[in-house]
Amino acid sequence: MRTTWTIARRELKALFDQPTAYILLVVFTAVNGFLCFRQVDLYGVASLRPMFDLLPWVLLFLVPAATMRALAEDARSGTLEVVLAQPINELELLLGKYVGQVLFLWLALAVTLAIPLGLALGTAPPLGIVVAQYVGAALLILGLGGVGVWASSVTRNQITAFILAVTVMFGLILVGLDPLLVGLPPRLGAIAASLGVLSHFSGLGRGVIDVRDAVYFVTLAALFLTFACLALLSRKLTPQGEPLKRLRLGTGLLAVTMIVVNLFGRRIGGRIDLTPGNSFTLSRATRQLLRTLPDLVTIKLFASAALPPEVAFLRRDVDDLLSDYRAAGRGNVKLVIADPAADSAALKEARTLGIPPIQFNVLGQAELQVKEGYLGLAIRYADGVKTMPFVQQTSDLEYRLTSDIRALTHPDRAVIAFGEISDAAAMRGQRGFEALREQLGRNYDVRPFTLTDTTITPGVRVLAVAGTPDSLNSAQRARLQGFLDRGGSLLVMAGGMQLSTQGPFAVSRLVGWNELLKPYGVAIASDMVYDLASNAQVGIPAQFGQVLVAYPFWLRAVSTKASPVNADLEAVLLPWTSQIDTSHATPGTLTPLFVTSRAGGVQETTAFLDPSRAFSRDSLRRRVVALLASPRPDTTTGPARGRLVVVGSADFASDRYARNSPENLVFVENAIDWLAQDDALIGIRSKNRAPPPLVFTSAATRSAVKYGNVIGVPVLLVLAGVLRLWRRRQLTRRTYRPLATTVPA
């Protein structure tokens, strides 16, 4: 081990004694930073996924360029034989070279830490996900580094080693894609897909360190290092001799063993979930529900053995989640897996349950092929059954499974009422809330509601209303006030500006809800909030197509994470929003849920909605745009006792905006759960989240972070390289002076 470490240190030092290492670092950091920030600017989220999605393609050239001289240069110059003549064996030399190259590549990866540190000046990416992504990148380098060292061991020419390494790595990156797998038998295609790099690396990039992915990269490195060891040992053996044959046989058996370990490693369990809120770990509410099941629940998975590679890895996540359900059920959850393509009884049952085969369009060689497969679920309890015809994603699968099990085992559902108040602009835009009604209907008995109703349906726990009335007459106000006084809860989604149907502007209006909200000390202001830092982008016509520009009137409202309602949400999209005045509220009774950034302003009276208009920078500060009020005890003035949630936008949960911002629906569902005092599903549902929006306090800070990484870091590396090489050159020019000898007395 000491010999290996000595060789690794000398290899690393030799890299930095030449300009090559600095050139590679400069090119890598500049290209990586440019590609990363191009995507970050486009999507505006605090995530490193843009960088790590492209990292394998960048390493496709960096790793071969760094490793091509590791052994090839020694073989060409003849120093390899000299080194092996020392008390060093081939394995120690190979491992020392490999460790030195991997340390250099890890150092290059460490330089990219300037990117998350820079993003933290605006919005810090989730730390756990960043750690998992860098661990995944380190494992990727571990595997590809083995390929690079092997390529350098089989040739004396560095360019040949570079080309060979690029070719093999390119194949590892591409393997598993449908164009390469068309024509293979389904099971063989699934095996080939599991040998690809991207599928394993993408799993680590989501924030979960899975043992199976780690096993893959370790065995990949070990496999190619075994081949490299064979290449070194074969240099000193007779080409047709028995020792060489035995060596090749032993190497082949070892290689087959590593491949088998990797393939069967797919059955190994165990993962470390570093995502916020442990998105890939069963929540406490799910475990509690499964532990208290009154009787046996059967989950039946209808899955084809022959699935396209991208769906096959989705199947892996589904299997993991269902195994967690079975373990948490403590004998009350039965898991059954059936393949309708191979079992006629399972096929008949799938058809009876309404689980059809799904067609997958696969781009083959010169043609588009269509494949069919099953990946559906059925949950049975007593005589009840719930089905999911096709599992498209796993991000919300826990919520769907738990809510279905809960609905089957606890059939009594709370009653809520939902109403919509439309104006001319809403009717012209055909505003609808069908997606919200469908989601609420999964867990509640949803009744209609209008302000003209003479009574509120008995048993209703929550009233949810979207829209702004100009006023409430005395009967309407008394009816709603009585509902709140009896302990009912209210969700108000309303704004204080009226969109015009005559042009791109809005005018202030009276907010009829304010009289009802007055006992809480809350009022919806007759203005429109804009945010110069945290906002969505819209497309405006340009000479060629459309150009995306920031639209400050569409807020990316930032979560305060101060309540179970928004604890696991990062932001929501709030279009044309009014701020909420809390100046008359009793301290401690209100909890802000969503606010603007510090670059939030307001437009009063008339607001021009053109995205290209200029916005005032006066009086910029954080503005409250959504809040909740907890119930208060009675006093002599008889204030309202019901729970209350107020949002300053009437449209944010409509189909138009919820389609592109599903977190909006998650927020509304969480709010209604809290209002109905049914908090069990809040933490599960909120796992379906997007990265937090990237918000900088100023454009100057954003530019400094961007160009500091794209230009500043490479320039610092150039200066460090020039300084080190200059010092090395100065040392080589010194005149040799022997040490002074001491004359004995």
Buried (B, 14 or more C-beta within 10 A) or exposed (E): EEBBBEBBBEBBEBBBEEEBBBBBBBBBBBBBBEBBBEBBEEBBBBBBBBBBBBBBEBBBBBBBBBBBBBBBBBBBEEEBEEEBEEEBEBBBBBBBBBBBBBBBBBBBBEBBEBBBEBBBBBBBBBEBBBBBBBBBBBBBBBBBBBBBBBBBBBBBBBEBBBBBBBEBBEBBBEBBBBEBBBEEEBEEBBBBBBBBBBBBBBBBBBBBBBEBBBBBBBBBBBBBBBBBBBBBBBEEBEEEEEEBEEBBEEBEEBBEBBBEBBBEBBEEEEBBBBBBBBBBBBBEBBBEBBEEBEEEBEBBBBBBBBBBBBBBBBBBBBBBBBEBBBBBBEEBBEBEEBBBBEEEEBBEBBEEBEBBBBEBEBEBEEEEEEBBBBBBBBBBBEEEBBBBBBBEEBBBBBBBBBBBBBBBBEEEBBBBBBBBBBBEBBEEBEBEBEBBBEBBEBBBBBBEBEBEEEEBBEEBBBBBBBBBBEEBEEEBBEBBBEBBBEEBBBBBBBBBBBBBEEEEBBEBBEBBBBBBBEBBBBBBBBBBBBBBBBBBBBEEEEEEEEEBEBBBBBBBBBBBBEBBBBBBBBBBBBBBBBBBBBEEBEEEBBBBBBBBBBBBBBBEEEBEBEBEEEBEEEEBEBBBBBBBBEBBEEEEEEBBBBBBBBBBBBBBBBBBBBEEBBBBBBBBBBBBBBBBEBEBBBBBBBBBBBBBBBBBEEEEBBEBBBEBBBBBBBEBBBEBBEEBBEEEEEEEEEEEEEEEEEEEE
